[in-house]
Amino acid sequence: MMLRIRSRDGLERIQVDGPQITIFQLKTLIESQLQIPIQNQTLSTDQNLLLAKTLADLLRFSDMTDPSIPLSALNLSHGSIIFLYYHGERTVRGGPTVSPAGSFGRKMTMDDLIAKQTRITRQESPHCDSVSFDRDSANAFQRFVSETLAFASKRGGFMYGTVTDEGRVEVDFIYEPPQQGLEDDLVLLRDPEEEKLVDAIAAGLGRKRVGFIFTQTIMQEKKDYNFSNKEIIQAAELHAESELKEWVTVVVKLEANEDGAAEVHFEAFQMSDMCVKLFKDGWFVSEFGENDDPKLSKMKKDVVVGGKDVKEVDNDFFLVVVKIFDHQGPLSTSFPIENRQNLVTLRALKSHLDRTKSLPFVKRISDFHLLLFLAKSQGLGSDVPALAECVNTQTAVPEGYQLLIESMATAA
């Protein structure tokens, strides 16, 4: 009978006479075949044994402490996995009786060892307390994808706001980069120069990039998953790029309620620490075939999930739920939003200023999308961050800037 022994060194196999042998006899075989002294061994059928840090931790694993118990009493049979914690150091030797998993006829490499110790478990708590959306900004995004795109193609955007001392992410506006939305894929056609402008305006407004929001199509809704494998990779990439521990990823989808009517739902998550690490280390397979299950992420090497070596992981293991709230932020979202189907012109600027003429000028330009329009198309790129600072502090806009902007609108 063959048993698999998992330790910090990876997965190794030993041969035993059968399930009738006792735990003491098993430890004796481990000593002879794996060169680990009996007195240094702690065995358990619980994989959490390998996470033990102290003697007190080890004492919690008592299922295999009685040396007289036969393996059959623990339902151990051919191919079963037993977890081994041991003190001291050893050399993993080759040979017919010590055979690390997947290494038949070859030596186990350091990559093999790292892979065998890579465990995928659920992360219970996010690094952010919650995420709160400015109501107008969230409504402008969902209205476009529901009324214009009809959830037939995907749409995405970068969320900008602040992170409070308590770890609450507050989103005040959404920047929508150039993109191509497909039925089950979203291609961001990112423009580094435009994104520099966006970040500069955001900094002037006292805001920064805090997350990513995207939609799922009505065809995806039928496939019963929170994120597809492609969405996991894209979200992990953007999270890793941000280097912000509170980074939030939000999905917007159309779902039927109890009465059968369609409702728009916002759901917020963080990508788990393990997910981001695996992405950074290049473990995700990014090419998919027609027969691949979108609910599963494919790995380039084996990982351990639930005590089993696998190369496909349920996407939900990589998601950490975040609570959602809303608030009324200080910025307007009434100016046409960038990179949508219709080109924004000076006529839109004139219409916006006419509609808000009863307000102080700083209030009239308190809209991120208007500031981005001025920076992109009117040659004010280097000046708009200063305007953004006026908006942030709600102080009077210098007269020269006001005259220049009003003259642009008049020329429309």
Salt bridges, closest charged atoms under 4 A:
ASP9 OD2 - ARG90 NH1 2.71
GLU12 OE1 - ARG90 NH1 3.03
GLU89 OE1 - ARG8 NH2 3.96
ASP112 OD2 - ARG106 NH1 2.74
GLU170 OE2 - ARG168 NE 3.45
ASP172 OD2 - ARG207 NE 2.64
ASP172 OD1 - HIS327 NE2 2.95
GLU176 OE1 - ARG155 NH2 2.86
GLU176 OE2 - ARG340 NH2 2.66
GLU193 OE2 - LYS196 NZ 3.75
GLU194 OE1 - LYS376 NZ 3.07
GLU195 OE2 - ARG190 NE 2.85
GLU195 OE1 - ARG209 NH2 3.19
ASP199 OD1 - ARG209 NH2 3.40
GLU231 OE2 - LYS154 NZ 2.62
GLU241 OE2 - ARG190 NH2 2.78
GLU255 OE1 - HIS265 NE2 3.93
GLU263 OE1 - HIS265 NE2 3.69
GLU267 OE1 - LYS253 NZ 3.71
ASP273 OD1 - HIS127 NE2 2.86
ASP281 OD2 - LYS277 NZ 2.78
ASP292 OD2 - LYS298 NZ 3.41
ASP302 OD2 - LYS116 NZ 3.23
ASP309 OD1 - ARG6 NH2 2.60
ASP309 OD2 - LYS116 NZ 3.66
ASP326 OD2 - ARG135 NE 3.48
GLU338 OE1 - HIS369 ND1 2.69
ASP354 OD2 - LYS350 NZ 2.92
GLU406 OE2 - ARG364 NH1 3.77
